[in-house]
C-alpha cells in the first residue's frame, strides 16, 4: 500500500485494491450469467467472496435467497442477478 502525505489517511488506499475489487465483482457476475445462481462455497478461488456479494447486492445488481439442503437442516445463501442491464455494463465496462 502506498501512502500520500498530502491526503488524509482514509484517502491513502491506492487504486490497486479498488481494481482488484472490480475484477472480483466482474468474475462473480460472469459466473452468475453462466450458472444462474451461485453460492460463496462455489467460488472458493475468490477469498472472502461474501464481501463482494454484499457490495453487489447493496448496489442493486444482485439478489439473494436462502436455500435449504434436501434434509432441511443446513441453509446457504444463493445469489443471482437482479438487474441484468447493470450487470452487463459492469462486466463490459
N, C-alpha and C positions, 0 to 999 in steps of 0.2 A: 504494500500500500504506500503510495506517495503522499507526502504532506505538503501543502502550500501554506506558508506562513501568512499570506495576505487574506486568507479565507478563515471563516470560523471553523471550529472542529467538526461541526455537522456537515460542512461542505467540502471536507478534505478527501472524501472517497473518490477514487479515480473512476474513469469510465469503464475500466476492465471488469469490475464487478457487475455493473449495470448491463454490459454486453453479454455477460455470462447468463444473467437472469433472463434477458430477452431470448437468448439461444435456447435455454431450457424450456421456456414457455412455448416457443415455436415447436420444439420436439414433442411436447405434450399434446399440443393442438394437432400436429401431424398424426400422432398415434390415434387420437380421437377420430380423425377423419377416416383412418384405415379400419379401426376396430369398432367404432360407435361409442362404447363405454369402456373405461379403464379404471383401475384402482392403483393406489400407490404401490402395492405389492407387485404389480406387473411391470413397473418401471424402476426396478431395483438398480439400474445403471445410473439413475439420477438420485443423488444424495439428497435426502430430506425433500422429496417431491411434494409433500403436503404444503410447504410454504408457497410453491409455485401454483399449485391448485387453488389455494385460498386467494392468492392475488388475482388469478384469472376469474374466480367467482366474484370477488369484490368489484371487478371491472365490468361484470355483467356478461362476460363472454361464455362462461361455462355454468353448468348447474350440477347439483349433486343430489343423491338419494341414498338411503340406507338399504342394503341388500343382505338378507339372511341366508345362511347356508341351508342345505337340504334338511338338516336336523333342526333348524330353527334356533340353534344355540349361539352361534357366532354371527356377528354382523360386520360389514365393512362398507365404507363409503364408495359409491360408484360415481364417477364423473363423466359428463358428456357435454357436448356443445349446445349452448343455448342460443347464441346469436351467430349464425353461420356467416353473415356478411362481415362482421367484425373479426371473426376467426380467420377468414380467408385473407383479409387485409393484414392481419398480424403476421401470418405465415409468409405472405408475399413481400411485405414491407420490411 
